[in-house]
């Protein structure tokens, strides 16, 4: 029986790269996203390259009442869950002067509350499988950043939740880890900074000022 992995935010970027990698390793893969067209593209690609099954869930993670559906559909189709990758996230610009309550609530809903409640729903199946939880965080969680206050706060919260859960779930042999990449060449930067696609090369070059080895690719992060 193939193992089963859920990867949130897998219509592009790190999530899509991770989903493709799981598929190549023979997993059943559940892909999730908000953009149906992009999600369909990843779904079709996985059907081509994978030896396991694939299922697609189009859903807005900030709608917390929808979260049980991801787990329910996965278990109904594949019989269990071995890996949960909480990758979906929102990025927003702004220092303390620009912070708004609406944006704060939105980022905490997607970046912190959604992973927490996905873990809660998936936990009985992860315990049964002695499975793994991977929370995709950021280096922003542990060092001073400029212009990304709320985002950095959410990633710090995600890190601490992961540390706590790693201890809580060790007796059940469920592993919990975070992946904390530096800047990655994904659409999230284009959306947050309002950069057109043609400007991304310049952005990638500027990243070298603080990231000497250059901007990461989604595939490099997926390997981790």
N, C-alpha and C positions, 0 to 999 in steps of 0.2 A: 504493500500500500504506500503510495507517495505521501510525503509529509505535506502539510498545508500551511501557507503563509499569507497573511493579510498585510497589505502595504497601503497605508492611507496616503493621499496626495500623490498618486502614481500615474497621473495623466501626463506628467512631464518631469524634467529635472532629476533630482536624486531618487525620488520615488519610482519613476519609470525605469531608471537604470537598475535599481534594486529589484524591481519586479522582473525585469528581463533576466537578471542574473539568477534569481530563484528558479525561473522557468528553465534556464539552461541546465540547472542542477537537478531537474526532474520533479520539482515541487508542483503541487496544485497552487495556483496563485489567485488571490482575490485582489483586483485592482479597484481603486476608488478615486473619484475626483468630482469636480463640479462642471467641467467643460466636457459635454458629451462627445463632441467631435474628436477632441484630443484623446479622451479616454478610449473611444472606439478604436483609434489608431494603435494605441498600446495593446489593447485587447487583441486586435487582429494580428499584431506582430508576435505576441506571445503564443497565439494559436499556431503560428508558423514554426517558431523555434523551440517550443516546449514539448516535453513528453508527458507532462501531467495535464490536469484540467485547468481551466481559467474561468473566472466569473467576474462580472463587472457590476459595481455598485455606484450609481450616480447619486450623490447626496451632499448637502451642505452641512458640514460638521458643526457649525454653530447652532444648528437645530438639535439640541441634545436629546429630545424625545425620539429622534430617528435612529440614534446610535444602536439600540438593540437589534435593529433590522440587519445591520452588517453582520453581527455575530450569528443571528438566527439563520440567515440565508447561507452563510458559510457552512454551518454545521449541517443544515438540511442537505446541501449539495455534496459536501466532501466528508462529512461524518465527524469532524473534529478540527482542532486548531493546534498547530505546533509552534508557530511563530507569529507574533504581532509586532509590526513595525509602525510606530507612530511617527510618521514623517510629515504629514500635512501641517502647514503653518502659514500665518500671515506675517508680513513685515510692514512696519509703518515708520515713517520718519518723524522726528520731533524731539526736542529737549523739553525740560520741565515747562518752559514758557508756552509751548505749543500743545501740551497734552490736553486731551478732552476725555470726558467720561465715556462717551459713546465709543470712541476708538479703543480706550482701555478695556472696556467690557468685551468688545468684539475680539481683540487679540487674546485676552485671557480665556474666552470661551473656546476658541479654536486651538490655541497653543498649549493650554493647560487642562481645562475642564474636559475637553473631548478625549485626549489621551487617558485621563484618569478614569472616565466612565467607560471607555472602550476596554481598558484593562479589567475593570470591575465585571463587565459583562462576559469577557472572554476567560476570566480566571478559572472557572470550574473545568474548562476544556484544556487550558494550559497546564493545570495541575495534573490532570489525567495523563497528558502527554509528556509531562516533565519538560515543558517547552521553554521558550525564550521570548523575552520582551526587549525590543530595541527602541529607545526613544531618541529621535534625531534632534539634537540640541544645537548649540553653537558656541564658538569661542567667546561670543558676546556675553555669555553667562558668567564669565569669571575675570573679565578685565574691563577697564573703563572704555566706553565707546562714546562717540559723539553723534548726536542726532538720531539715536535709536533707543531711547529710554525704555519705552513700554516693551518693545521686543526683547531687549536684554533682560528685563525683569521677568518676562514669561519664561525665558530659557533658564534663568536661575531657579525659578520655581520647578521647572521640569527636571532639572538636575537633582534638586533636593528630594523631590518625589521619588526619583529613580533610586537614589541612595537608600532612602527609607524602605522602599519596597524590596530592594535587593536583600536587606536584612530580614524583613518580614517574611519573605517567600523562600528563603534559603532552605528551610526545613522541608518544603514541598518540592525541592529540586527544580524550582522555576528560576531561571537566570534573568536578571534585569541589568541592562547596560545602557549607557548613552554613547552616542557618537557626536563629537563636538567639532565639526569642520570650521575652518576659516572661510573666507569668501569663495563661493562656488559659482561657476558660470551657468546660472539658471535664469528663468524668466522672472523670478521673484524680485531680482534687482531691477529689471526693466520696469516692472509695475510700480515698485516703491519709489524709484527715482525718476520715473517718467522718461526713461531713456528709449529712443528709437533703436531698432535692431542694429542699425549701422553705427551707432555710438558705443556699442558694447566692446569693440576692440580697444577703443580709447580708455574705457572704464577698466578693462582687464589689465592694461598697461599701468594705469594709475595705482591699481591694487599692489603692484610690486614695491611701492614705497613702504608699505607695512608688512608685506607678505613676500619676502625675497625670492621664494621659489615659484612665485606667480600664482595666478588664480587656479583653483582646483576644477577638475571636471566632475560631473555627476558620477561617472563610472569609477573614478578613484574612491569616492566616498562610499559607493555601493559595495566595493570590495571589503571595506571595513564592516 
